[in-house]
């Protein structure tokens, strides 16, 4: 392989545009002037961060996050933890609109809960998208990004990552996906929460840790925050446990689950 021509003007232009290089003190001053992050889920998840929540099927992770985002868009606390009001865009690839309706309605009088107008939900348009087409997911992230910008959302949830890539357990697509999501948070200040499943081979493990996350090596490395839902084998109680927090001390650890 030939060595790059460091005197070439095109190479120099590309190099200068690829990196931002400054004395460390300039970076510190720049960071000091930026807005402080705001709590979205207490100390667990703050604005501008990429987070992952995972759990086994049936433990209620979608319901947990619908309730969290309902609290955010209602400007109130959630599980006695502080939230910050902002617009939420929920990409729901798990539940149908009918399933959501049944969870938030009273069938006895045919009424449903009124969510704030800043709680926006998207699902795949099956009138125009053929899910049996294996190439249909190739442009999905681009469409997600465009939808976010059109709706001016600052908080985004993707439920569930396995829909976007059936290969994420095999660790082939997840890395690029997480890089794209990380860029959304760093470049545009968008807060992103991704839902994921546990890999089938780890469901019988007793210890709730990062190894229980499908595609853990690629997914968790790029996340600022990772938390999970587990179920007590003895009492059958569902609990929340923090597994990673890049910016703050972990509060809900093994000896203090939520």
VEXRO-933816 format. One record per residue (C-alpha): residue in three letters; x, y, z. Coordinates in nm, 4 decimals. Layout:
BEGIN
{node "ALA"; {X; Y; Z}}
...
end
This chain:
BEGIN
{node "UNK"; {0.0000; 0.0000; 0.0000}}
{node "UNK"; {0.1438; 0.3386; -0.0985}}
{node "UNK"; {0.2131; 0.5980; 0.1673}}
{node "UNK"; {-0.0027; 0.9108; 0.1685}}
{node "UNK"; {0.1486; 1.2191; 0.0126}}
{node "UNK"; {0.1503; 1.4550; 0.3115}}
{node "UNK"; {0.2313; 1.7495; 0.0857}}
{node "UNK"; {-0.0709; 1.6943; -0.1335}}
{node "UNK"; {-0.3260; 1.9758; -0.0920}}
{node "UNK"; {-0.6257; 1.7394; -0.1164}}
{node "UNK"; {-0.4847; 1.5178; 0.1569}}
{node "UNK"; {-0.4168; 1.8187; 0.3804}}
{node "UNK"; {-0.7684; 1.9505; 0.3264}}
{node "UNK"; {-0.9244; 1.6150; 0.4154}}
{node "UNK"; {-0.7032; 1.5772; 0.7234}}
{node "UNK"; {-0.7931; 1.9217; 0.8578}}
{node "UNK"; {-1.1642; 1.8610; 0.8080}}
{node "UNK"; {-1.1499; 1.5150; 0.9665}}
{node "UNK"; {-1.0167; 1.6261; 1.3057}}
{node "UNK"; {-1.0642; 1.9208; 1.5368}}
{node "UNK"; {-0.7356; 1.9784; 1.7175}}
{node "UNK"; {-0.6886; 2.2349; 1.9966}}
{node "UNK"; {-0.4911; 2.2683; 2.3208}}
{node "UNK"; {-0.6679; 2.0789; 2.5985}}
{node "UNK"; {-0.7361; 2.4005; 2.7912}}
{node "UNK"; {-0.9336; 2.5328; 2.4936}}
{node "UNK"; {-1.1453; 2.2169; 2.4982}}
{node "UNK"; {-1.2047; 2.2709; 2.8712}}
{node "UNK"; {-1.3132; 2.6314; 2.8193}}
{node "UNK"; {-1.5412; 2.5303; 2.5342}}
{node "UNK"; {-1.7021; 2.2562; 2.7422}}
{node "UNK"; {-1.7526; 2.4991; 3.0324}}
{node "UNK"; {-1.9628; 2.7262; 2.8112}}
{node "UNK"; {-2.1938; 2.4483; 2.6941}}
{node "UNK"; {-2.5328; 2.4006; 2.8551}}
{node "UNK"; {-2.5347; 2.1624; 3.1485}}
{node "UNK"; {-2.7040; 1.8298; 3.0922}}
{node "UNK"; {-3.0530; 1.7954; 3.2366}}
{node "UNK"; {-3.2056; 1.4882; 3.4037}}
{node "UNK"; {-3.4450; 1.2864; 3.1934}}
{node "UNK"; {-3.4607; 0.9854; 3.4263}}
{node "UNK"; {-3.3101; 1.1117; 3.7503}}
{node "UNK"; {-2.9385; 1.0385; 3.7752}}
{node "UNK"; {-2.9747; 0.7414; 3.5394}}
{node "UNK"; {-3.0082; 0.9244; 3.2045}}
{node "UNK"; {-2.9424; 1.2897; 3.1150}}
{node "UNK"; {-2.9972; 1.5044; 2.8073}}
{node "UNK"; {-2.7589; 1.4583; 2.5157}}
{node "UNK"; {-2.6733; 1.0997; 2.6122}}
{node "UNK"; {-2.7099; 0.7701; 2.4286}}
{node "UNK"; {-2.8684; 0.5110; 2.6561}}
{node "UNK"; {-2.9652; 0.1458; 2.6265}}
{node "UNK"; {-3.2338; -0.0339; 2.8225}}
{node "UNK"; {-3.2602; -0.4104; 2.7864}}
{node "UNK"; {-3.4607; -0.6913; 2.9402}}
{node "UNK"; {-3.6034; -1.0310; 2.8701}}
{node "UNK"; {-3.9354; -1.0485; 2.6872}}
{node "UNK"; {-4.2364; -0.9849; 2.9079}}
{node "UNK"; {-4.0718; -0.7784; 3.1827}}
{node "UNK"; {-4.2406; -0.4549; 3.0744}}
{node "UNK"; {-3.9574; -0.2437; 2.9293}}
{node "UNK"; {-4.1856; -0.0827; 2.6681}}
{node "UNK"; {-4.4457; 0.0046; 2.9315}}
{node "UNK"; {-4.1739; 0.1440; 3.1592}}
{node "UNK"; {-4.0505; 0.3778; 2.8873}}
{node "UNK"; {-4.3967; 0.4828; 2.7679}}
{node "UNK"; {-4.4598; 0.5830; 3.1290}}
{node "UNK"; {-4.1241; 0.7624; 3.1521}}
{node "UNK"; {-4.1878; 0.9640; 2.8359}}
{node "UNK"; {-4.5445; 1.0392; 2.9419}}
{node "UNK"; {-4.3963; 1.1886; 3.2605}}
{node "UNK"; {-4.1385; 1.3884; 3.0618}}
{node "UNK"; {-4.4016; 1.5365; 2.8301}}
{node "UNK"; {-4.6301; 1.6032; 3.1285}}
{node "UNK"; {-4.3486; 1.7874; 3.3101}}
{node "UNK"; {-4.3628; 1.5743; 3.6230}}
{node "UNK"; {-4.1413; 1.3352; 3.8161}}
{node "UNK"; {-4.1183; 0.9650; 3.7390}}
{node "UNK"; {-4.0628; 0.7068; 4.0132}}
{node "UNK"; {-3.9738; 0.9976; 4.2424}}
{node "UNK"; {-3.6948; 1.1009; 4.0042}}
{node "UNK"; {-3.6535; 1.4310; 3.8241}}
{node "UNK"; {-3.7345; 1.4650; 3.4539}}
{node "UNK"; {-3.7039; 1.7593; 3.2123}}
{node "UNK"; {-3.9887; 1.8616; 2.9842}}
{node "UNK"; {-3.9187; 1.8301; 2.6119}}
{node "UNK"; {-4.0600; 1.6808; 2.2936}}
{node "UNK"; {-4.0366; 1.3004; 2.2652}}
{node "UNK"; {-4.0356; 1.0950; 1.9448}}
{node "UNK"; {-4.1017; 0.7246; 2.0035}}
{node "UNK"; {-4.0245; 0.4861; 1.7162}}
{node "UNK"; {-4.2327; 0.1826; 1.8047}}
{node "UNK"; {-4.1398; -0.1321; 1.6144}}
{node "UNK"; {-4.2780; -0.3632; 1.8857}}
{node "UNK"; {-4.6343; -0.2634; 1.9758}}
{node "UNK"; {-4.9216; -0.1969; 1.7398}}
{node "UNK"; {-5.1333; 0.1143; 1.7931}}
{node "UNK"; {-5.4092; -0.1193; 1.9145}}
{node "UNK"; {-5.1764; -0.2634; 2.1785}}
{node "UNK"; {-5.0887; 0.0853; 2.3009}}
{node "UNK"; {-5.4574; 0.1778; 2.3058}}
{node "UNK"; {-5.5474; -0.1239; 2.5180}}
{node "UNK"; {-5.2803; -0.0327; 2.7724}}
{node "UNK"; {-5.4001; 0.3257; 2.8087}}
{node "UNK"; {-5.7783; 0.3019; 2.7762}}
{node "UNK"; {-6.0854; 0.2168; 2.9783}}
{node "UNK"; {-6.2895; -0.0215; 2.7663}}
{node "UNK"; {-6.5875; 0.0058; 2.9997}}
{node "UNK"; {-6.6609; 0.3604; 2.8818}}
{node "UNK"; {-6.4619; 0.3604; 2.5565}}
{node "UNK"; {-6.2238; 0.6332; 2.6748}}
{node "UNK"; {-5.8461; 0.6623; 2.6533}}
{node "UNK"; {-5.5722; 0.8591; 2.8237}}
{node "UNK"; {-5.4898; 1.1963; 2.6651}}
{node "UNK"; {-5.1160; 1.2293; 2.6094}}
{node "UNK"; {-4.9390; 1.5611; 2.5638}}
{node "UNK"; {-4.9130; 1.6730; 2.2001}}
{node "UNK"; {-4.5331; 1.6708; 2.2356}}
{node "UNK"; {-4.5366; 1.2914; 2.2711}}
{node "UNK"; {-4.5047; 1.1760; 1.9085}}
{node "UNK"; {-4.5109; 0.8136; 1.7981}}
{node "UNK"; {-4.4009; 0.6536; 1.4692}}
{node "UNK"; {-4.4540; 0.3043; 1.3374}}
{node "UNK"; {-4.3700; 0.1411; 1.0051}}
{node "UNK"; {-4.6168; 0.2281; 0.7304}}
{node "UNK"; {-4.7175; -0.1189; 0.6149}}
{node "UNK"; {-4.9090; 0.0316; 0.3228}}
{node "UNK"; {-4.5801; 0.1266; 0.1591}}
{node "UNK"; {-4.3131; -0.0925; 0.3243}}
{node "UNK"; {-4.2734; -0.4634; 0.2608}}
{node "UNK"; {-4.1209; -0.6141; 0.5736}}
{node "UNK"; {-4.0494; -0.9409; 0.3912}}
{node "UNK"; {-3.8022; -0.7531; 0.1723}}
{node "UNK"; {-3.4672; -0.8166; 0.3400}}
{node "UNK"; {-3.3268; -0.4915; 0.1995}}
{node "UNK"; {-3.6019; -0.2774; 0.3548}}
{node "UNK"; {-3.3931; -0.2072; 0.6639}}
{node "UNK"; {-3.0900; -0.0741; 0.4779}}
{node "UNK"; {-3.2186; 0.2844; 0.4687}}
{node "UNK"; {-3.4137; 0.2699; 0.7923}}
{node "UNK"; {-3.1750; 0.4792; 0.9995}}
{node "UNK"; {-3.1722; 0.7522; 0.7340}}
{node "UNK"; {-3.5519; 0.7645; 0.7471}}
{node "UNK"; {-3.5458; 0.7683; 1.1279}}
{node "UNK"; {-3.3063; 1.0632; 1.1255}}
{node "UNK"; {-3.5188; 1.2565; 0.8747}}
{node "UNK"; {-3.8339; 1.1924; 1.0782}}
{node "UNK"; {-3.6632; 1.3225; 1.3935}}
{node "UNK"; {-3.5589; 1.6468; 1.2261}}
{node "UNK"; {-3.8996; 1.6997; 1.0645}}
{node "UNK"; {-4.0730; 1.6676; 1.4016}}
{node "UNK"; {-3.8080; 1.8689; 1.5918}}
{node "UNK"; {-3.7806; 1.6131; 1.8716}}
{node "UNK"; {-3.5001; 1.6398; 2.1273}}
{node "UNK"; {-3.5661; 1.3050; 2.2943}}
{node "UNK"; {-3.5843; 0.9864; 2.0873}}
{node "UNK"; {-3.6637; 0.6258; 2.1702}}
{node "UNK"; {-3.6055; 0.3312; 1.9370}}
{node "UNK"; {-3.8060; 0.0266; 2.0363}}
{node "UNK"; {-3.6605; -0.2228; 1.9485}}
{node "UNK"; {-3.3087; -0.2415; 1.8052}}
{node "UNK"; {-3.3610; -0.6012; 1.6934}}
{node "UNK"; {-3.6199; -0.4771; 1.4421}}
{node "UNK"; {-3.3627; -0.2533; 1.2759}}
{node "UNK"; {-3.1074; -0.5312; 1.2598}}
{node "UNK"; {-3.1853; -0.8968; 1.3072}}
{node "UNK"; {-2.8069; -0.9458; 1.2983}}
{node "UNK"; {-2.7302; -0.7363; 1.6044}}
{node "UNK"; {-2.6855; -1.0485; 1.8169}}
{node "UNK"; {-2.4211; -1.1589; 1.5657}}
{node "UNK"; {-2.2456; -0.8250; 1.6125}}
{node "UNK"; {-2.2393; -0.7332; 1.2422}}
{node "UNK"; {-2.4613; -0.4283; 1.2115}}
{node "UNK"; {-2.4830; -0.2991; 1.5681}}
{node "UNK"; {-2.1517; -0.1124; 1.5675}}
{node "UNK"; {-2.2408; 0.1128; 1.2743}}
{node "UNK"; {-2.5900; 0.1661; 1.4098}}
{node "UNK"; {-2.4593; 0.2782; 1.7492}}
{node "UNK"; {-2.2056; 0.5098; 1.5835}}
{node "UNK"; {-2.4890; 0.6733; 1.3889}}
{node "UNK"; {-2.6961; 0.7158; 1.7040}}
{node "UNK"; {-2.3959; 0.8495; 1.8943}}
{node "UNK"; {-2.3465; 1.1101; 1.6225}}
{node "UNK"; {-2.7071; 1.2223; 1.6728}}
{node "UNK"; {-2.6352; 1.2882; 2.0397}}
{node "UNK"; {-2.2945; 1.4541; 1.9949}}
{node "UNK"; {-2.3655; 1.6622; 1.6845}}
{node "UNK"; {-2.7272; 1.7623; 1.7418}}
{node "UNK"; {-2.7685; 1.7296; 2.1200}}
{node "UNK"; {-3.0479; 1.4743; 2.0806}}
{node "UNK"; {-3.1056; 1.2330; 2.3675}}
{node "UNK"; {-3.1496; 0.8745; 2.2471}}
{node "UNK"; {-3.2749; 0.5695; 2.4332}}
{node "UNK"; {-3.2533; 0.2310; 2.2600}}
{node "UNK"; {-3.4387; -0.0790; 2.3734}}
{node "UNK"; {-3.2838; -0.4218; 2.3281}}
{node "UNK"; {-3.3434; -0.7844; 2.4143}}
{node "UNK"; {-3.1329; -1.0365; 2.5963}}
{node "UNK"; {-2.9666; -1.2982; 2.3755}}
{node "UNK"; {-3.1331; -1.6348; 2.4025}}
{node "UNK"; {-2.8208; -1.8108; 2.5270}}
{node "UNK"; {-2.7898; -1.5863; 2.8365}}
{node "UNK"; {-3.1457; -1.5958; 2.9663}}
{node "UNK"; {-3.0649; -1.8627; 3.2234}}
{node "UNK"; {-2.7750; -1.6634; 3.3697}}
{node "UNK"; {-2.8353; -1.5482; 3.7275}}
{node "UNK"; {-2.6199; -1.2342; 3.7099}}
{node "UNK"; {-2.7615; -0.9245; 3.5411}}
{node "UNK"; {-2.4639; -0.7597; 3.3701}}
{node "UNK"; {-2.3521; -0.6187; 3.0341}}
{node "UNK"; {-2.2926; -0.9692; 2.9002}}
{node "UNK"; {-2.6698; -1.0216; 2.9067}}
{node "UNK"; {-2.7155; -0.7508; 2.6419}}
{node "UNK"; {-2.7513; -0.8852; 2.2896}}
{node "UNK"; {-2.4474; -0.7694; 2.0909}}
{node "UNK"; {-2.2987; -0.6314; 2.4150}}
{node "UNK"; {-1.9472; -0.5668; 2.2864}}
{node "UNK"; {-2.0631; -0.3342; 2.0089}}
{node "UNK"; {-2.3714; -0.1880; 2.1721}}
{node "UNK"; {-2.2534; -0.1011; 2.5220}}
{node "UNK"; {-1.9153; 0.0364; 2.4129}}
{node "UNK"; {-2.0825; 0.3283; 2.2368}}
{node "UNK"; {-2.3536; 0.3913; 2.4956}}
{node "UNK"; {-2.3160; 0.6524; 2.7685}}
{node "UNK"; {-2.5702; 0.4740; 2.9854}}
{node "UNK"; {-2.6897; 0.1140; 3.0120}}
{node "UNK"; {-2.9601; -0.0077; 3.2482}}
{node "UNK"; {-3.1644; -0.3253; 3.2548}}
{node "UNK"; {-3.4739; -0.4856; 3.3995}}
{node "UNK"; {-3.4405; -0.8142; 3.5814}}
{node "UNK"; {-3.6673; -1.0479; 3.7724}}
{node "UNK"; {-3.5899; -1.1946; 4.1117}}
{node "UNK"; {-3.5739; -1.5742; 4.0911}}
{node "UNK"; {-3.6936; -1.6044; 4.4512}}
{node "UNK"; {-3.9567; -1.3323; 4.4895}}
{node "UNK"; {-4.0546; -1.2770; 4.1265}}
{node "UNK"; {-4.0104; -0.9015; 4.1694}}
{node "UNK"; {-3.9097; -0.6961; 3.8633}}
{node "UNK"; {-3.6286; -0.4515; 3.9344}}
{node "UNK"; {-3.4101; -0.1967; 3.7529}}
{node "UNK"; {-3.0317; -0.2060; 3.7714}}
{node "UNK"; {-2.7763; 0.0384; 3.6304}}
{node "UNK"; {-2.4877; -0.1317; 3.4514}}
{node "UNK"; {-2.2978; 0.1616; 3.3007}}
{node "UNK"; {-2.2913; 0.5376; 3.3438}}
{node "UNK"; {-2.0131; 0.7243; 3.1696}}
{node "UNK"; {-2.0837; 1.0638; 3.3282}}
{node "UNK"; {-2.2213; 1.0040; 3.6778}}
{node "UNK"; {-2.1923; 0.7689; 3.9700}}
{node "UNK"; {-2.4099; 0.4580; 3.9490}}
{node "UNK"; {-2.6764; 0.4766; 4.2184}}
{node "UNK"; {-2.8901; 0.1702; 4.1429}}
{node "UNK"; {-2.6216; -0.0958; 4.1563}}
{node "UNK"; {-2.6285; -0.4587; 4.2646}}
{node "UNK"; {-2.6841; -0.3721; 4.6291}}
{node "UNK"; {-2.9393; -0.0964; 4.5657}}
{node "UNK"; {-3.1615; -0.1937; 4.2721}}
{node "UNK"; {-3.4715; 0.0122; 4.1943}}
end
